[in-house]
């Protein structure tokens, strides 16, 4: 499965291809949807294997919640959570991404087999992250980010949402390249739910082709996020947002997304199967 990652190429709207599925594996007690479910090592490994078997090309392992309002955890605690899982899944031949804002965690994960770094801050939270991305040569997901989870929603103020997000992502790419990160290793994430309110999330999703014109692969992470709750009854649980997530994944495929990051891999695979079958 590791070979899945080497085919990253810039987005080309005229040549749609099936997005990769990134399966979410949170080894945290406080993630908004599945916090505490996979704290046990054996449970985490089995879930990672199950996600891969269900159709995930990459398993994204995270040890620190980035939900709105979440507090940071000590780096040592994060590494105790994620490194054994990254190592074990990599030894199974599964492509693993490390979901972290900490450079030391990214480097340690690379040393035990991680193939990708998924940094929701795009390298802005830890000044050492771009060096790690450059020196390891790993694929690097740079998300649009305006601050830590504790107060990020206060920063959801834009003069022109689409233009501002595009420009901030373009600036981030330029800084990464100047720091030595290879352009063909960069993936961009518009940061659905991060410093954006519900209407802004929908606006970004409606304009994914415009984000793709930046010239880099686009990863969409909308899975089970709060803005989807408005589509459901008041007593619905986060898992009830999976059908809406699957629809977004299919529409993201049509918009040219490189990948989708989801909790429900099987449902997303089915949605992408339908999308692919309908392609001319």
C-alpha atoms as an extended CHARMM CRD file, in Angstrom:
* protein
*
       280  EXT
         1         1  UNK       CA              0.0000000000        0.0000000000        0.0000000000  PROA      1               0.0000000000
         2         2  UNK       CA              2.9170000000        2.3740000000        0.4640000000  PROA      2               0.0000000000
         3         3  UNK       CA              3.1010000000        2.8390000000       -3.3110000000  PROA      3               0.0000000000
         4         4  UNK       CA             -0.2920000000        4.6030000000       -3.1790000000  PROA      4               0.0000000000
         5         5  UNK       CA              1.4050000000        7.7710000000       -1.9740000000  PROA      5               0.0000000000
         6         6  UNK       CA              3.9970000000        8.1950000000       -4.6940000000  PROA      6               0.0000000000
         7         7  UNK       CA              1.3600000000        8.9800000000       -7.3260000000  PROA      7               0.0000000000
         8         8  UNK       CA              0.5370000000       12.4180000000       -5.9470000000  PROA      8               0.0000000000
         9         9  UNK       CA              0.3430000000       14.9050000000       -8.8020000000  PROA      9               0.0000000000
        10        10  UNK       CA             -1.0350000000       18.4470000000       -9.0860000000  PROA      10              0.0000000000
        11        11  UNK       CA             -4.7900000000       18.7180000000       -9.5470000000  PROA      11              0.0000000000
        12        12  UNK       CA             -5.9620000000       18.6370000000      -13.1630000000  PROA      12              0.0000000000
        13        13  UNK       CA             -9.7080000000       19.3350000000      -13.5140000000  PROA      13              0.0000000000
        14        14  UNK       CA             -9.8270000000       17.8010000000      -17.0080000000  PROA      14              0.0000000000
        15        15  UNK       CA             -8.5820000000       14.4320000000      -15.7650000000  PROA      15              0.0000000000
        16        16  UNK       CA            -10.7010000000       13.3650000000      -12.8080000000  PROA      16              0.0000000000
        17        17  UNK       CA             -9.4510000000       10.3580000000      -10.9090000000  PROA      17              0.0000000000
        18        18  UNK       CA            -10.8790000000        8.4980000000       -7.9610000000  PROA      18              0.0000000000
        19        19  UNK       CA             -9.9000000000       10.1990000000       -4.6710000000  PROA      19              0.0000000000
        20        20  UNK       CA             -7.8820000000        8.2930000000       -2.1270000000  PROA      20              0.0000000000
        21        21  UNK       CA             -9.6570000000        7.5150000000        1.1200000000  PROA      21              0.0000000000
        22        22  UNK       CA             -7.8030000000        8.4930000000        4.2720000000  PROA      22              0.0000000000
        23        23  UNK       CA             -9.2280000000        6.5740000000        7.2150000000  PROA      23              0.0000000000
        24        24  UNK       CA             -9.2970000000        8.3750000000       10.5690000000  PROA      24              0.0000000000
        25        25  UNK       CA             -7.7720000000        6.6230000000       13.5700000000  PROA      25              0.0000000000
        26        26  UNK       CA             -7.9120000000        8.7920000000       16.6840000000  PROA      26              0.0000000000
        27        27  UNK       CA             -6.0390000000        7.3570000000       19.6620000000  PROA      27              0.0000000000
        28        28  UNK       CA             -7.3550000000       10.0750000000       21.9420000000  PROA      28              0.0000000000
        29        29  UNK       CA             -9.7920000000       10.2630000000       24.8570000000  PROA      29              0.0000000000
        30        30  UNK       CA            -11.4620000000       13.4830000000       23.7040000000  PROA      30              0.0000000000
        31        31  UNK       CA            -11.9550000000       13.5500000000       19.9240000000  PROA      31              0.0000000000
        32        32  UNK       CA            -15.4510000000       14.8180000000       19.1320000000  PROA      32              0.0000000000
        33        33  UNK       CA            -16.7350000000       11.6700000000       17.4410000000  PROA      33              0.0000000000
        34        34  UNK       CA            -14.7630000000        8.6380000000       18.5650000000  PROA      34              0.0000000000
        35        35  UNK       CA            -12.7130000000        9.8120000000       21.5360000000  PROA      35              0.0000000000
        36        36  UNK       CA            -11.7980000000        6.9000000000       23.7950000000  PROA      36              0.0000000000
        37        37  UNK       CA            -12.8960000000        4.1340000000       21.4140000000  PROA      37              0.0000000000
        38        38  UNK       CA             -9.3930000000        3.2110000000       20.2820000000  PROA      38              0.0000000000
        39        39  UNK       CA             -7.1870000000        4.1230000000       23.2400000000  PROA      39              0.0000000000
        40        40  UNK       CA             -6.3350000000        0.4670000000       23.7310000000  PROA      40              0.0000000000
        41        41  UNK       CA             -3.4160000000       -0.5630000000       21.5170000000  PROA      41              0.0000000000
        42        42  UNK       CA             -5.0280000000       -3.7660000000       20.2570000000  PROA      42              0.0000000000
        43        43  UNK       CA             -8.2910000000       -1.9660000000       19.4820000000  PROA      43              0.0000000000
        44        44  UNK       CA             -6.4210000000        0.7500000000       17.5950000000  PROA      44              0.0000000000
        45        45  UNK       CA             -4.4600000000       -1.7200000000       15.4930000000  PROA      45              0.0000000000
        46        46  UNK       CA             -7.5330000000       -3.7530000000       14.6680000000  PROA      46              0.0000000000
        47        47  UNK       CA             -9.4520000000       -0.6400000000       13.6760000000  PROA      47              0.0000000000
        48        48  UNK       CA             -6.6040000000        0.4890000000       11.4410000000  PROA      48              0.0000000000
        49        49  UNK       CA             -6.5190000000       -2.9220000000        9.7580000000  PROA      49              0.0000000000
        50        50  UNK       CA            -10.3030000000       -2.8490000000        9.3580000000  PROA      50              0.0000000000
        51        51  UNK       CA            -10.2000000000        0.6260000000        7.7930000000  PROA      51              0.0000000000
        52        52  UNK       CA             -7.5790000000       -0.5150000000        5.2940000000  PROA      52              0.0000000000
        53        53  UNK       CA             -9.5810000000       -3.6360000000        4.4680000000  PROA      53              0.0000000000
        54        54  UNK       CA            -12.6850000000       -1.4810000000        3.9310000000  PROA      54              0.0000000000
        55        55  UNK       CA            -10.9090000000        0.5920000000        1.3080000000  PROA      55              0.0000000000
        56        56  UNK       CA             -8.6970000000        3.1950000000        2.9680000000  PROA      56              0.0000000000
        57        57  UNK       CA             -5.4450000000        3.8600000000        1.0940000000  PROA      57              0.0000000000
        58        58  UNK       CA             -3.9720000000        5.7340000000        4.0610000000  PROA      58              0.0000000000
        59        59  UNK       CA             -4.6240000000        5.5020000000        7.7970000000  PROA      59              0.0000000000
        60        60  UNK       CA             -4.3040000000        8.8630000000        9.5530000000  PROA      60              0.0000000000
        61        61  UNK       CA             -3.1950000000        8.3280000000       13.1510000000  PROA      61              0.0000000000
        62        62  UNK       CA             -3.7050000000       11.1910000000       15.5890000000  PROA      62              0.0000000000
        63        63  UNK       CA             -2.9890000000       11.5280000000       19.3000000000  PROA      63              0.0000000000
        64        64  UNK       CA             -4.2730000000       15.0380000000       19.9590000000  PROA      64              0.0000000000
        65        65  UNK       CA             -7.8050000000       16.2910000000       19.4270000000  PROA      65              0.0000000000
        66        66  UNK       CA             -8.1640000000       19.3750000000       17.2210000000  PROA      66              0.0000000000
        67        67  UNK       CA            -11.9040000000       19.8250000000       17.7420000000  PROA      67              0.0000000000
        68        68  UNK       CA            -13.0220000000       23.4090000000       18.4900000000  PROA      68              0.0000000000
        69        69  UNK       CA            -12.1230000000       24.3020000000       22.0610000000  PROA      69              0.0000000000
        70        70  UNK       CA             -9.6790000000       21.4210000000       22.5290000000  PROA      70              0.0000000000
        71        71  UNK       CA             -6.6320000000       22.0090000000       24.7260000000  PROA      71              0.0000000000
        72        72  UNK       CA             -3.1310000000       20.9440000000       23.6960000000  PROA      72              0.0000000000
        73        73  UNK       CA             -1.6080000000       17.8080000000       25.1870000000  PROA      73              0.0000000000
        74        74  UNK       CA              2.0630000000       17.3090000000       26.1180000000  PROA      74              0.0000000000
        75        75  UNK       CA              4.1820000000       16.0780000000       23.2170000000  PROA      75              0.0000000000
        76        76  UNK       CA              5.3760000000       13.1190000000       25.2870000000  PROA      76              0.0000000000
        77        77  UNK       CA              1.7950000000       12.0040000000       25.8350000000  PROA      77              0.0000000000
        78        78  UNK       CA              0.9690000000       12.3770000000       22.1610000000  PROA      78              0.0000000000
        79        79  UNK       CA              3.9490000000       10.2260000000       21.1880000000  PROA      79              0.0000000000
        80        80  UNK       CA              3.0790000000        7.5160000000       23.6930000000  PROA      80              0.0000000000
        81        81  UNK       CA             -0.3180000000        7.2990000000       22.0450000000  PROA      81              0.0000000000
        82        82  UNK       CA              0.6550000000        7.3350000000       18.3860000000  PROA      82              0.0000000000
        83        83  UNK       CA              4.1250000000        5.8850000000       17.8330000000  PROA      83              0.0000000000
        84        84  UNK       CA              3.3690000000        2.2460000000       18.7280000000  PROA      84              0.0000000000
        85        85  UNK       CA              0.2990000000        2.3660000000       16.4780000000  PROA      85              0.0000000000
        86        86  UNK       CA              2.1560000000        3.9390000000       13.5580000000  PROA      86              0.0000000000
        87        87  UNK       CA              4.9200000000        1.3640000000       13.8600000000  PROA      87              0.0000000000
        88        88  UNK       CA              2.5960000000       -1.6220000000       14.0690000000  PROA      88              0.0000000000
        89        89  UNK       CA              0.3800000000       -0.5850000000       11.1660000000  PROA      89              0.0000000000
        90        90  UNK       CA              3.4120000000        0.2130000000        9.0300000000  PROA      90              0.0000000000
        91        91  UNK       CA              4.7770000000       -3.2570000000        9.7440000000  PROA      91              0.0000000000
        92        92  UNK       CA              1.4960000000       -4.6600000000        8.4250000000  PROA      92              0.0000000000
        93        93  UNK       CA              2.2540000000       -2.9120000000        5.1230000000  PROA      93              0.0000000000
        94        94  UNK       CA             -0.3590000000       -0.2040000000        5.6200000000  PROA      94              0.0000000000
        95        95  UNK       CA              0.3970000000        3.3580000000        4.4910000000  PROA      95              0.0000000000
        96        96  UNK       CA              0.2300000000        5.5670000000        7.5740000000  PROA      96              0.0000000000
        97        97  UNK       CA             -0.0960000000        9.3120000000        7.9740000000  PROA      97              0.0000000000
        98        98  UNK       CA              0.7690000000       10.9960000000       11.2560000000  PROA      98              0.0000000000
        99        99  UNK       CA             -1.7600000000       13.6530000000       12.2590000000  PROA      99              0.0000000000
       100       100  UNK       CA              0.2900000000       16.0700000000       14.3540000000  PROA      100             0.0000000000
       101       101  UNK       CA              1.3050000000       19.7000000000       14.7870000000  PROA      101             0.0000000000
       102       102  UNK       CA              4.5280000000       18.7350000000       16.5700000000  PROA      102             0.0000000000
       103       103  UNK       CA              7.7600000000       18.4300000000       14.6010000000  PROA      103             0.0000000000
       104       104  UNK       CA              9.3150000000       15.9570000000       17.0290000000  PROA      104             0.0000000000
       105       105  UNK       CA              6.2850000000       13.6760000000       16.7630000000  PROA      105             0.0000000000
       106       106  UNK       CA              6.3560000000       13.8650000000       12.9680000000  PROA      106             0.0000000000
       107       107  UNK       CA             10.0530000000       12.9570000000       12.9170000000  PROA      107             0.0000000000
       108       108  UNK       CA              9.6170000000       10.0880000000       15.3700000000  PROA      108             0.0000000000
       109       109  UNK       CA              6.6640000000        8.7810000000       13.3420000000  PROA      109             0.0000000000
       110       110  UNK       CA              8.7310000000        8.9530000000       10.1540000000  PROA      110             0.0000000000
       111       111  UNK       CA             11.4040000000        6.8800000000       11.8360000000  PROA      111             0.0000000000
       112       112  UNK       CA              8.8960000000        4.1030000000       12.6110000000  PROA      112             0.0000000000
       113       113  UNK       CA              7.2760000000        4.0440000000        9.1750000000  PROA      113             0.0000000000
       114       114  UNK       CA              4.9110000000        6.9730000000        8.5860000000  PROA      114             0.0000000000
       115       115  UNK       CA              4.6790000000        7.9180000000        4.8990000000  PROA      115             0.0000000000
       116       116  UNK       CA              2.8810000000       11.2430000000        5.3050000000  PROA      116             0.0000000000
       117       117  UNK       CA              2.5960000000       14.1400000000        7.7440000000  PROA      117             0.0000000000
       118       118  UNK       CA             -0.8640000000       15.6530000000        8.1610000000  PROA      118             0.0000000000
       119       119  UNK       CA             -0.4010000000       18.9600000000        9.9770000000  PROA      119             0.0000000000
       120       120  UNK       CA             -3.6100000000       20.9280000000       10.5380000000  PROA      120             0.0000000000
       121       121  UNK       CA             -1.5010000000       24.0390000000       11.0750000000  PROA      121             0.0000000000
       122       122  UNK       CA              0.3910000000       23.5790000000        7.8190000000  PROA      122             0.0000000000
       123       123  UNK       CA              3.6610000000       23.9130000000        9.6800000000  PROA      123             0.0000000000
       124       124  UNK       CA              2.7250000000       27.1490000000       11.4520000000  PROA      124             0.0000000000
       125       125  UNK       CA              2.2750000000       25.7460000000       14.9580000000  PROA      125             0.0000000000
       126       126  UNK       CA              5.8140000000       24.3660000000       15.2790000000  PROA      126             0.0000000000
       127       127  UNK       CA              8.6060000000       26.1650000000       13.4440000000  PROA      127             0.0000000000
       128       128  UNK       CA             10.5440000000       22.8980000000       13.1890000000  PROA      128             0.0000000000
       129       129  UNK       CA              7.8460000000       21.1510000000       11.1550000000  PROA      129             0.0000000000
       130       130  UNK       CA              8.8740000000       22.4340000000        7.7410000000  PROA      130             0.0000000000
       131       131  UNK       CA             12.4340000000       21.2680000000        8.3790000000  PROA      131             0.0000000000
       132       132  UNK       CA             11.1720000000       17.7890000000        9.2590000000  PROA      132             0.0000000000
       133       133  UNK       CA              8.9860000000       17.7170000000        6.1420000000  PROA      133             0.0000000000
       134       134  UNK       CA             11.9070000000       18.8180000000        3.9930000000  PROA      134             0.0000000000
       135       135  UNK       CA             14.5110000000       16.4960000000        5.4860000000  PROA      135             0.0000000000
       136       136  UNK       CA             12.3430000000       13.3690000000        5.6080000000  PROA      136             0.0000000000
       137       137  UNK       CA             10.8840000000       13.9310000000        2.1480000000  PROA      137             0.0000000000
       138       138  UNK       CA              7.4990000000       12.6990000000        3.3610000000  PROA      138             0.0000000000
       139       139  UNK       CA              4.2980000000       13.8280000000        1.7270000000  PROA      139             0.0000000000
       140       140  UNK       CA              2.9950000000       16.8210000000        3.6630000000  PROA      140             0.0000000000
       141       141  UNK       CA             -0.6350000000       17.8900000000        4.1000000000  PROA      141             0.0000000000
       142       142  UNK       CA             -0.7980000000       21.6160000000        4.7880000000  PROA      142             0.0000000000
       143       143  UNK       CA             -4.1970000000       22.7200000000        6.0370000000  PROA      143             0.0000000000
       144       144  UNK       CA             -5.5810000000       26.2510000000        6.0280000000  PROA      144             0.0000000000
       145       145  UNK       CA             -5.1960000000       27.3310000000        9.6510000000  PROA      145             0.0000000000
       146       146  UNK       CA             -5.5890000000       30.5190000000       11.6430000000  PROA      146             0.0000000000
       147       147  UNK       CA             -4.8190000000       29.4380000000       15.1840000000  PROA      147             0.0000000000
       148       148  UNK       CA             -5.1380000000       26.8010000000       17.8800000000  PROA      148             0.0000000000
       149       149  UNK       CA             -8.4200000000       24.9830000000       18.5090000000  PROA      149             0.0000000000
       150       150  UNK       CA             -9.0860000000       26.8030000000       21.7900000000  PROA      150             0.0000000000
       151       151  UNK       CA             -9.9320000000       30.0590000000       20.0120000000  PROA      151             0.0000000000
       152       152  UNK       CA             -9.8560000000       29.3800000000       16.2580000000  PROA      152             0.0000000000
       153       153  UNK       CA            -13.5680000000       30.0490000000       15.7290000000  PROA      153             0.0000000000
       154       154  UNK       CA            -13.0450000000       33.6710000000       16.7760000000  PROA      154             0.0000000000
       155       155  UNK       CA            -10.8950000000       34.0230000000       13.6630000000  PROA      155             0.0000000000
       156       156  UNK       CA            -13.6010000000       33.0290000000       11.1660000000  PROA      156             0.0000000000
       157       157  UNK       CA            -13.6600000000       36.5670000000        9.7300000000  PROA      157             0.0000000000
       158       158  UNK       CA            -12.9170000000       37.0320000000        6.0380000000  PROA      158             0.0000000000
       159       159  UNK       CA            -13.1750000000       39.8850000000        3.5520000000  PROA      159             0.0000000000
       160       160  UNK       CA            -13.7380000000       37.3390000000        0.7910000000  PROA      160             0.0000000000
       161       161  UNK       CA            -13.7100000000       33.7430000000        2.0170000000  PROA      161             0.0000000000
       162       162  UNK       CA            -12.6450000000       31.9450000000       -1.1490000000  PROA      162             0.0000000000
       163       163  UNK       CA            -10.0610000000       34.5350000000       -2.1360000000  PROA      163             0.0000000000
       164       164  UNK       CA             -8.6180000000       34.7460000000        1.3720000000  PROA      164             0.0000000000
       165       165  UNK       CA             -8.3430000000       30.9650000000        1.8160000000  PROA      165             0.0000000000
       166       166  UNK       CA             -6.7440000000       30.5900000000       -1.6220000000  PROA      166             0.0000000000
       167       167  UNK       CA             -4.2170000000       33.3250000000       -0.9490000000  PROA      167             0.0000000000
       168       168  UNK       CA             -3.3310000000       32.0090000000        2.5000000000  PROA      168             0.0000000000
       169       169  UNK       CA             -2.8400000000       28.5100000000        1.1030000000  PROA      169             0.0000000000
       170       170  UNK       CA             -0.7040000000       29.8510000000       -1.7630000000  PROA      170             0.0000000000
       171       171  UNK       CA              1.4470000000       31.7540000000        0.7200000000  PROA      171             0.0000000000
       172       172  UNK       CA              1.8510000000       28.6150000000        2.8080000000  PROA      172             0.0000000000
       173       173  UNK       CA              2.9710000000       26.6500000000       -0.2530000000  PROA      173             0.0000000000
       174       174  UNK       CA              5.5260000000       29.3130000000       -1.1320000000  PROA      174             0.0000000000
       175       175  UNK       CA              6.9590000000       29.2550000000        2.3890000000  PROA      175             0.0000000000
       176       176  UNK       CA              7.1230000000       25.4580000000        2.4160000000  PROA      176             0.0000000000
       177       177  UNK       CA              8.9790000000       25.3550000000       -0.8840000000  PROA      177             0.0000000000
       178       178  UNK       CA             11.4350000000       28.0420000000        0.2330000000  PROA      178             0.0000000000
       179       179  UNK       CA             12.0560000000       25.9000000000        3.3330000000  PROA      179             0.0000000000
       180       180  UNK       CA             12.9910000000       22.9370000000        1.1700000000  PROA      180             0.0000000000
       181       181  UNK       CA              9.7580000000       20.9370000000        0.9780000000  PROA      181             0.0000000000
       182       182  UNK       CA              9.4540000000       19.3530000000       -2.4480000000  PROA      182             0.0000000000
       183       183  UNK       CA              6.4740000000       20.6900000000       -4.4250000000  PROA      183             0.0000000000
       184       184  UNK       CA              5.4570000000       17.1770000000       -5.4570000000  PROA      184             0.0000000000
       185       185  UNK       CA              5.1190000000       16.2300000000       -1.7920000000  PROA      185             0.0000000000
       186       186  UNK       CA              2.5880000000       18.9650000000       -0.9060000000  PROA      186             0.0000000000
       187       187  UNK       CA             -1.1390000000       18.3350000000       -0.4580000000  PROA      187             0.0000000000
       188       188  UNK       CA             -3.4910000000       21.1670000000        0.5330000000  PROA      188             0.0000000000
       189       189  UNK       CA             -6.5210000000       21.0150000000        2.8200000000  PROA      189             0.0000000000
       190       190  UNK       CA             -8.9350000000       23.9960000000        2.9310000000  PROA      190             0.0000000000
       191       191  UNK       CA             -9.5960000000       23.3500000000        6.6170000000  PROA      191             0.0000000000
       192       192  UNK       CA            -13.3070000000       22.6110000000        6.7590000000  PROA      192             0.0000000000
       193       193  UNK       CA            -14.4600000000       23.4350000000       10.3000000000  PROA      193             0.0000000000
       194       194  UNK       CA            -11.2630000000       25.2600000000       11.2480000000  PROA      194             0.0000000000
       195       195  UNK       CA            -11.8230000000       29.0080000000       11.6830000000  PROA      195             0.0000000000
       196       196  UNK       CA            -14.9590000000       28.6870000000        9.5510000000  PROA      196             0.0000000000
       197       197  UNK       CA            -18.6170000000       28.7510000000       10.4840000000  PROA      197             0.0000000000
       198       198  UNK       CA            -21.2510000000       26.5040000000        8.9160000000  PROA      198             0.0000000000
       199       199  UNK       CA            -22.0660000000       28.7640000000        5.9750000000  PROA      199             0.0000000000
       200       200  UNK       CA            -18.3810000000       29.2530000000        5.2470000000  PROA      200             0.0000000000
       201       201  UNK       CA            -17.8090000000       25.4910000000        5.2060000000  PROA      201             0.0000000000
       202       202  UNK       CA            -20.5580000000       25.0400000000        2.6280000000  PROA      202             0.0000000000
       203       203  UNK       CA            -19.2070000000       27.9290000000        0.5610000000  PROA      203             0.0000000000
       204       204  UNK       CA            -15.7540000000       26.3510000000        0.4230000000  PROA      204             0.0000000000
       205       205  UNK       CA            -17.1550000000       22.9540000000       -0.5090000000  PROA      205             0.0000000000
       206       206  UNK       CA            -19.1910000000       24.5680000000       -3.2910000000  PROA      206             0.0000000000
       207       207  UNK       CA            -16.0180000000       26.1150000000       -4.6920000000  PROA      207             0.0000000000
       208       208  UNK       CA            -13.5790000000       23.2070000000       -4.5880000000  PROA      208             0.0000000000
       209       209  UNK       CA            -12.6700000000       23.5230000000       -8.2830000000  PROA      209             0.0000000000
       210       210  UNK       CA            -11.4160000000       27.0540000000       -7.6090000000  PROA      210             0.0000000000
       211       211  UNK       CA             -9.2080000000       25.7400000000       -4.7910000000  PROA      211             0.0000000000
       212       212  UNK       CA             -7.8420000000       23.1200000000       -7.1400000000  PROA      212             0.0000000000
       213       213  UNK       CA             -6.5580000000       25.8170000000       -9.4880000000  PROA      213             0.0000000000
       214       214  UNK       CA             -3.8250000000       26.5910000000       -6.9310000000  PROA      214             0.0000000000
       215       215  UNK       CA             -2.1060000000       23.6540000000       -8.6060000000  PROA      215             0.0000000000
       216       216  UNK       CA             -1.7760000000       21.1390000000       -5.7690000000  PROA      216             0.0000000000
       217       217  UNK       CA             -3.7510000000       18.0570000000       -4.7260000000  PROA      217             0.0000000000
       218       218  UNK       CA             -6.6750000000       18.8550000000       -2.4280000000  PROA      218             0.0000000000
       219       219  UNK       CA             -7.6880000000       16.7930000000        0.6100000000  PROA      219             0.0000000000
       220       220  UNK       CA            -11.1760000000       17.2690000000        2.0480000000  PROA      220             0.0000000000
       221       221  UNK       CA            -11.8450000000       16.5710000000        5.7180000000  PROA      221             0.0000000000
       222       222  UNK       CA            -15.5460000000       17.1250000000        6.4040000000  PROA      222             0.0000000000
       223       223  UNK       CA            -16.2770000000       13.8400000000        8.1600000000  PROA      223             0.0000000000
       224       224  UNK       CA            -18.8960000000       14.0490000000       10.9210000000  PROA      224             0.0000000000
       225       225  UNK       CA            -18.1780000000       17.7330000000       11.5230000000  PROA      225             0.0000000000
       226       226  UNK       CA            -20.5790000000       19.9280000000       13.4250000000  PROA      226             0.0000000000
       227       227  UNK       CA            -21.9030000000       21.8800000000       10.4430000000  PROA      227             0.0000000000
       228       228  UNK       CA            -23.4730000000       18.6570000000        9.1290000000  PROA      228             0.0000000000
       229       229  UNK       CA            -25.6450000000       18.4570000000       12.2490000000  PROA      229             0.0000000000
       230       230  UNK       CA            -27.9180000000       21.1540000000       10.8040000000  PROA      230             0.0000000000
       231       231  UNK       CA            -29.0950000000       18.5710000000        8.2520000000  PROA      231             0.0000000000
       232       232  UNK       CA            -30.2190000000       16.1120000000       10.9370000000  PROA      232             0.0000000000
       233       233  UNK       CA            -32.6400000000       15.8830000000       13.8790000000  PROA      233             0.0000000000
       234       234  UNK       CA            -31.5080000000       17.5800000000       17.0730000000  PROA      234             0.0000000000
       235       235  UNK       CA            -30.8640000000       14.2590000000       18.8450000000  PROA      235             0.0000000000
       236       236  UNK       CA            -28.6790000000       12.8040000000       16.0680000000  PROA      236             0.0000000000
       237       237  UNK       CA            -25.2390000000       11.5070000000       17.0030000000  PROA      237             0.0000000000
       238       238  UNK       CA            -22.0010000000       12.3200000000       15.1280000000  PROA      238             0.0000000000
       239       239  UNK       CA            -22.0750000000        8.8720000000       13.4870000000  PROA      239             0.0000000000
       240       240  UNK       CA            -25.4200000000        9.8300000000       11.9150000000  PROA      240             0.0000000000
       241       241  UNK       CA            -23.5180000000       12.3700000000        9.8210000000  PROA      241             0.0000000000
       242       242  UNK       CA            -21.8050000000        9.5990000000        7.8420000000  PROA      242             0.0000000000
       243       243  UNK       CA            -24.3100000000        9.5350000000        4.9330000000  PROA      243             0.0000000000
       244       244  UNK       CA            -23.8960000000       13.3020000000        4.4450000000  PROA      244             0.0000000000
       245       245  UNK       CA            -20.1320000000       12.8380000000        4.6170000000  PROA      245             0.0000000000
       246       246  UNK       CA            -20.2930000000       10.1740000000        1.9140000000  PROA      246             0.0000000000
       247       247  UNK       CA            -22.2600000000       12.5020000000       -0.3650000000  PROA      247             0.0000000000
       248       248  UNK       CA            -19.6660000000       15.2280000000        0.1880000000  PROA      248             0.0000000000
       249       249  UNK       CA            -16.9550000000       12.7060000000       -0.7100000000  PROA      249             0.0000000000
       250       250  UNK       CA            -18.6500000000       11.8920000000       -4.0180000000  PROA      250             0.0000000000
       251       251  UNK       CA            -19.1470000000       15.5750000000       -4.8230000000  PROA      251             0.0000000000
       252       252  UNK       CA            -15.5250000000       16.2530000000       -3.8620000000  PROA      252             0.0000000000
       253       253  UNK       CA            -14.5070000000       13.5500000000       -6.3430000000  PROA      253             0.0000000000
       254       254  UNK       CA            -16.4970000000       15.3170000000       -9.0450000000  PROA      254             0.0000000000
       255       255  UNK       CA            -14.7360000000       18.5690000000       -8.1280000000  PROA      255             0.0000000000
       256       256  UNK       CA            -11.3330000000       16.9280000000       -8.5980000000  PROA      256             0.0000000000
       257       257  UNK       CA            -10.2730000000       16.2840000000       -4.9830000000  PROA      257             0.0000000000
       258       258  UNK       CA             -7.1760000000       14.1640000000       -4.4980000000  PROA      258             0.0000000000
       259       259  UNK       CA             -8.4410000000       12.5960000000       -1.2770000000  PROA      259             0.0000000000
       260       260  UNK       CA            -11.1080000000       12.5260000000        1.4260000000  PROA      260             0.0000000000
       261       261  UNK       CA            -10.4550000000       12.0100000000        5.1170000000  PROA      261             0.0000000000
       262       262  UNK       CA            -13.3020000000       10.0740000000        6.7550000000  PROA      262             0.0000000000
       263       263  UNK       CA            -14.3850000000        7.9720000000        9.7140000000  PROA      263             0.0000000000
       264       264  UNK       CA            -16.7360000000        5.7130000000        7.7300000000  PROA      264             0.0000000000
       265       265  UNK       CA            -14.4970000000        4.2110000000        5.0700000000  PROA      265             0.0000000000
       266       266  UNK       CA            -16.9840000000        1.5960000000        3.8570000000  PROA      266             0.0000000000
       267       267  UNK       CA            -19.7490000000        4.1600000000        3.2850000000  PROA      267             0.0000000000
       268       268  UNK       CA            -17.3890000000        6.5130000000        1.5140000000  PROA      268             0.0000000000
       269       269  UNK       CA            -16.0450000000        3.7210000000       -0.6800000000  PROA      269             0.0000000000
       270       270  UNK       CA            -19.6090000000        2.8730000000       -1.7080000000  PROA      270             0.0000000000
       271       271  UNK       CA            -20.3080000000        6.5120000000       -2.5720000000  PROA      271             0.0000000000
       272       272  UNK       CA            -17.1240000000        6.7170000000       -4.6330000000  PROA      272             0.0000000000
       273       273  UNK       CA            -17.9990000000        3.4390000000       -6.3410000000  PROA      273             0.0000000000
       274       274  UNK       CA            -21.2920000000        5.0220000000       -7.4490000000  PROA      274             0.0000000000
       275       275  UNK       CA            -19.5220000000        8.1890000000       -8.5850000000  PROA      275             0.0000000000
       276       276  UNK       CA            -16.9550000000        6.1950000000      -10.5550000000  PROA      276             0.0000000000
       277       277  UNK       CA            -19.5890000000        3.9990000000      -12.1880000000  PROA      277             0.0000000000
       278       278  UNK       CA            -21.3930000000        7.1200000000      -13.4270000000  PROA      278             0.0000000000
       279       279  UNK       CA            -18.3400000000        8.6270000000      -15.0880000000  PROA      279             0.0000000000
       280       280  UNK       CA            -18.5670000000        8.7790000000      -18.8940000000  PROA      280             0.0000000000
